[in-house]
Amino acid sequence: MSELIEVLTNDGSYSLRSLFFQENFHSLRGALEETKSKFTASSNLQRFKGKSLNVLDICFGLGYNSASLLNELIKQKSYLNLYALEIDKKPLEYSLRNESFLKLWDPKVKRIFNSLNCKDYFEDQFFKCSILWGDARKKIDFIPSSIKFDLIYLDGFSPQKCPQVWTIEFLSKITEKLNSEGYFITYSSSAAVRKTLRNLGLEIFTIKPTFKNRTFWSQGTVAISKFDKYELKANFNFEKLSLMEEEHLLTKASIPYRDQDLNSSKEDIIKRRLDEQLFSNLLSTNQWRERWGMTKLSFKS
Ligand SMILES: C[S@@+](CC[C@H](N)C(=O)[O-])C[C@H]1O[C@@H](n2cnc3c(N)ncnc32)[C@H](O)[C@@H]1O
């Protein structure tokens, strides 16, 4: 599972590529940039200045999302209870060997990561952090059900490469753990993921791109169960879905990934969805792409 290759991304930060999943851990634009613009900026962490919060980081990997979170919370003296889920120990071991990764953060982040690596746990006056190693679909049940999270990060490989962490059943388990004003944040703009989150009763928002073009129209999704419309401030980096994104949810791409007993293989989950798409009367995703000028054909016309 863990054949990993080092990748230097365009903002100078390091990442990895998984040969098993055939995918990079981060966008080539920048691992650090991705964490900051998608996960940290969407978290609106200033809400928790001097206060306490619970965070769940699913698919911890090298730990960019947790490191960036910890770094901000150290500065603003917040109290954190963090749970992380990850199947493979190698990315964290790699982070702890990579000086340029460690230099990005306050030195306390290294102490926390070291402790997570050796003892799966860290605790001091401000932070309590635990990492649960294994398949997130199973390990999530080890988190006490009394804990509700203010932030949940989901940073798995893409739904086509790792559908196991994007199914209705898994997303339903995760979102049950979100507190009523908590934010679920992911880099994915997949129609299947968004439609599932909406069907689970959450309000969904698109993370605004740093620049917009035909193919780069969103940086991900924020889902919130109880959102006060008047709270959506101009400085938030997420907003309501555009008409184009809403129409995406009416296409076959919105057909969900399913994994009834939370133990299906990738192949079975993909096949089940393809069968469902084949018999669906929904609009084809290509028609939607053409309507919004995203196909090669429509670029010419
Ligand atoms: C895109 S990378 C995560 C990037 C990460 N947030 C970072 O900062 O490096 C996806 C991660 O999901 C992990 N993963 C894949 N399948 C998993 C599963 N079923 N349960 C838990 N972790 C899983 C991989 O080992 C990998 O580290």
The ligand as an SDF file (V2000), in Angstrom:
LIG
                    3D

 27 29  0  0  0  0  0  0  0  0999 V2000
   -4.5920   12.9090   -0.3650 C   0  0  0  0  0  0  0  0  0  0  0  0
   -3.7140   12.1010    0.8960 S   0  0  0  0  0  0  0  0  0  0  0  0
   -3.9110   13.1050    2.3030 C   0  0  0  0  0  0  0  0  0  0  0  0
   -3.2330   14.4180    2.2670 C   0  0  0  0  0  0  0  0  0  0  0  0
   -3.0340   14.9130    3.6580 C   0  0  0  0  0  0  0  0  0  0  0  0
   -4.1100   15.6360    4.2100 N   0  0  0  0  0  0  0  0  0  0  0  0
   -1.6970   15.5860    3.8090 C   0  0  0  0  0  0  0  0  0  0  0  0
   -1.5970   16.6420    4.4030 O   0  0  0  0  0  0  0  0  0  0  0  0
   -0.7450   14.9910    3.3680 O   0  0  0  0  0  0  0  0  0  0  0  0
   -4.8270   10.7860    1.3070 C   0  0  0  0  0  0  0  0  0  0  0  0
   -4.4440   10.0000    2.5500 C   0  0  0  0  0  0  0  0  0  0  0  0
   -5.5180    9.0940    2.8290 O   0  0  0  0  0  0  0  0  0  0  0  0
   -4.9880    7.9080    3.3660 C   0  0  0  0  0  0  0  0  0  0  0  0
   -6.0160    6.8650    3.2200 N   0  0  0  0  0  0  0  0  0  0  0  0
   -6.3910    6.1960    2.0870 C   0  0  0  0  0  0  0  0  0  0  0  0
   -7.4050    5.3410    2.3500 N   0  0  0  0  0  0  0  0  0  0  0  0
   -7.6930    5.4850    3.6720 C   0  0  0  0  0  0  0  0  0  0  0  0
   -8.6420    4.8880    4.5210 C   0  0  0  0  0  0  0  0  0  0  0  0
   -9.5150    3.9640    4.0700 N   0  0  0  0  0  0  0  0  0  0  0  0
   -8.6440    5.2330    5.8250 N   0  0  0  0  0  0  0  0  0  0  0  0
   -7.7720    6.1670    6.2910 C   0  0  0  0  0  0  0  0  0  0  0  0
   -6.8550    6.7770    5.5290 N   0  0  0  0  0  0  0  0  0  0  0  0
   -6.8150    6.4510    4.2270 C   0  0  0  0  0  0  0  0  0  0  0  0
   -3.7110    7.7070    2.5530 C   0  0  0  0  0  0  0  0  0  0  0  0
   -2.8060    6.8590    3.2340 O   0  0  0  0  0  0  0  0  0  0  0  0
   -3.1970    9.1390    2.4150 C   0  0  0  0  0  0  0  0  0  0  0  0
   -2.3000    9.4510    3.4350 O   0  0  0  0  0  0  0  0  0  0  0  0
  1  2  1  0
  2  3  1  0
  2 10  1  0
  3  4  1  0
  4  5  1  0
  5  6  1  0
  5  7  1  0
  7  8  2  0
  7  9  1  0
 10 11  1  0
 11 12  1  0
 11 26  1  0
 12 13  1  0
 13 14  1  0
 13 24  1  0
 14 15  1  0
 14 23  1  0
 15 16  2  0
 16 17  1  0
 17 18  1  0
 17 23  2  0
 18 19  1  0
 18 20  2  0
 20 21  1  0
 21 22  2  0
 22 23  1  0
 24 25  1  0
 24 26  1  0
 26 27  1  0
M  CHG  2   2   1   9  -1
M  END
$$$$
